[in-house]
């Protein structure tokens, strides 16, 4: 109970007193309990780009795959959030392109959409004859039904297997949809984005998770 109260207080400090932000951030990254921490893998920017570029853009499946990979890489969405996105969750008009993600525990959050992703999504919707005001899934499988978690994992692994020819280091990494989430978090951190902002972007309940 005391730890919860302390964390709540420092969340308030971070929001209310910019001068104390760095101190609050350090306090909030302290784990609430001792636990085994697994190694968190991520891809370099070049490796992410190689995987995204792997699908064959001459085929509908390849265009769908590239758009899905871009979505994971640019938004940092959980796989369940990515496959759950509908066309009416998107706003692709510039300058404020964004997507509404439906996170864990019914916690929604709005994420900015990079222009290369916005273009890929707009092209995908046009190809399927969908407007971004319709509650229809963006990413579908072979039978025109919402993409499954298994299908999402298959897309990522298929692209990674092809990208190995360009980036051999990929063969040594555990490739899954979630690795794009870790990779975006690392990219934001290296760009100087603070942990509390990254926590909000990724939808983590605890900033200690983001810190790890």
C-alpha positions in Angstrom: 0.0 0.0 0.0 2.8 2.4 0.9 4.6 1.8 -2.4 1.4 2.4 -4.3 0.9 5.7 -2.5 4.5 6.7 -3.2 4.2 5.9 -6.9 0.9 7.8 -7.1 2.6 10.8 -5.5 5.5 10.9 -7.9 3.2 10.5 -10.9 1.5 13.7 -9.7 4.9 15.3 -9.2 6.0 14.4 -12.7 2.8 16.0 -14.1 2.7 19.1 -11.9 6.3 20.1 -11.4 8.5 20.0 -14.6 11.6 20.9 -12.5 11.2 17.6 -10.6 10.5 15.5 -13.6 13.9 13.7 -13.7 13.7 12.8 -10.0 10.1 11.5 -10.3 11.1 9.4 -13.4 13.9 7.7 -11.5 11.6 6.9 -8.6 9.0 5.5 -10.9 11.4 3.1 -12.6 12.2 1.3 -9.3 10.6 -2.2 -9.5 7.7 -2.8 -7.1 9.1 -6.3 -6.3 12.1 -8.4 -7.0 11.6 -10.6 -10.1 13.5 -12.4 -12.7 14.0 -10.1 -15.7 14.3 -11.7 -19.1 16.6 -10.3 -21.8 14.6 -7.9 -24.1 15.6 -8.2 -27.7 15.2 -5.5 -30.3 16.2 -4.9 -33.9 18.4 -2.1 -35.3 16.9 0.5 -37.6 18.6 -1.2 -40.5 17.2 -4.6 -39.6 13.6 -3.2 -39.2 13.9 -1.6 -42.6 15.1 -4.9 -44.2 12.2 -6.8 -42.8 9.7 -4.2 -43.9 11.2 -4.2 -47.4 11.1 -8.0 -47.7 7.5 -8.6 -49.0 6.9 -8.6 -52.7 5.1 -5.4 -53.6 3.8 -6.8 -56.9 1.3 -9.0 -55.1 -1.8 -8.1 -52.9 -0.4 -10.3 -50.1 3.0 -8.6 -50.3 1.4 -5.1 -50.1 -0.7 -6.3 -47.1 2.3 -7.7 -45.4 4.4 -4.6 -45.9 1.6 -2.4 -44.5 1.2 -4.7 -41.5 5.0 -4.7 -40.8 5.1 -0.9 -41.1 2.2 -0.7 -38.7 4.0 -2.7 -36.0 7.2 -0.9 -36.5 5.9 2.7 -36.5 3.2 2.4 -33.8 4.7 -0.2 -31.4 1.3 -1.8 -31.2 0.8 -5.1 -29.5 -0.1 -7.8 -32.0 -3.7 -8.0 -30.6 -4.0 -4.2 -31.0 -2.7 -4.3 -34.6 -5.0 -7.0 -35.8 -7.9 -5.4 -34.0 -7.7 -2.1 -35.8 -10.6 -1.1 -38.0 -10.7 1.5 -40.8 -12.7 3.8 -38.6 -9.9 3.8 -36.0 -7.8 5.7 -38.5 -7.3 9.4 -39.4 -4.9 9.6 -42.3 -5.4 13.2 -43.3 -2.3 15.4 -42.8 -0.9 16.9 -40.7 -2.3 14.9 -37.8 -2.5 11.4 -39.0 -3.3 9.0 -36.1 -4.7 5.7 -35.1 -6.8 4.7 -32.1 -5.5 1.5 -30.5 -7.6 -0.6 -28.2 -5.3 -1.8 -25.5 -5.3 -4.1 -22.5 -8.1 -3.6 -19.9 -10.1 -1.6 -22.4 -7.5 1.2 -22.2 -7.5 3.0 -25.5 -4.8 5.3 -26.7 -4.1 7.5 -29.7 -0.8 7.0 -31.6 0.6 9.3 -34.3 0.9 7.7 -37.7 4.2 8.3 -39.6 3.7 9.4 -43.2 5.1 6.3 -44.8 2.6 4.2 -42.8 -0.3 6.6 -43.6 0.5 6.2 -47.4 0.7 2.4 -47.1 -2.6 2.2 -45.1 -4.4 4.6 -47.5 -3.3 2.5 -50.5 -4.4 -0.7 -48.8 -7.8 0.7 -48.1 -8.2 1.9 -51.7 -7.2 -1.5 -53.0 -9.9 -3.1 -50.9 -12.5 -0.4 -51.6 -12.8 0.7 -48.0 -13.2 4.2 -46.6 -11.6 5.1 -43.3 -15.1 5.7 -41.9 -16.1 2.0 -42.0 -15.8 -0.4 -39.0 -14.1 -3.0 -41.1 -10.8 -4.7 -40.3 -7.7 -3.3 -42.0 -5.6 -6.4 -42.0 -7.3 -9.6 -43.3 -6.2 -13.2 -44.0 -6.6 -15.4 -47.0 -10.4 -15.9 -46.4 -11.2 -12.2 -46.1 -11.5 -12.5 -42.3 -9.7 -10.5 -39.7 -6.0 -11.5 -39.5 -5.3 -13.8 -36.6 -2.4 -13.8 -34.1 -1.0 -16.9 -35.9 -1.3 -15.1 -39.3 0.4 -12.0 -37.9 3.3 -14.1 -36.6 3.6 -15.9 -39.9 3.8 -12.6 -41.8 6.7 -11.4 -39.6 8.6 -14.6 -39.7 8.2 -15.0 -43.5 9.5 -11.5 -44.0 12.4 -12.0 -41.6 13.4 -15.2 -43.3 13.6 -13.4 -46.6 15.4 -10.4 -45.1 18.2 -12.6 -43.7 19.9 -12.5 -47.1 20.4 -8.8 -46.6 20.8 -8.7 -42.8 22.4 -12.0 -41.7 22.2 -10.9 -38.0 18.5 -11.5 -38.1 19.1 -15.2 -38.1 20.3 -14.9 -34.5 17.4 -13.0 -33.2 14.0 -14.3 -31.9 11.7 -12.7 -34.5 8.1 -12.2 -33.5 5.6 -9.3 -33.9 6.5 -8.1 -30.4 10.1 -7.4 -31.3 9.0 -4.4 -33.3 7.5 -3.0 -30.1 10.8 -3.3 -28.3 12.6 -1.9 -31.3 10.4 1.2 -31.4 10.9 1.8 -27.6 14.6 1.6 -28.0 14.5 4.0 -31.0 12.5 6.5 -29.0 14.8 6.2 -26.0 17.9 6.8 -28.2 16.2 9.8 -29.7 15.9 11.4 -26.3 12.2 10.7 -25.6 11.6 10.4 -21.8 10.4 7.2 -20.3 7.0 8.5 -19.2 6.2 9.5 -22.8 7.3 6.1 -24.0 5.2 4.4 -21.3 2.1 6.3 -22.6 3.0 5.5 -26.2 3.3 1.8 -25.5 0.4 1.6 -23.1 2.4 0.1 -20.2 0.6 0.1 -16.9 4.0 0.5 -15.1 6.9 2.7 -16.1 9.2 -0.1 -14.7 8.1 -2.2 -17.6 9.1 0.5 -20.0 12.4 0.9 -18.2 13.2 -2.8 -18.5 
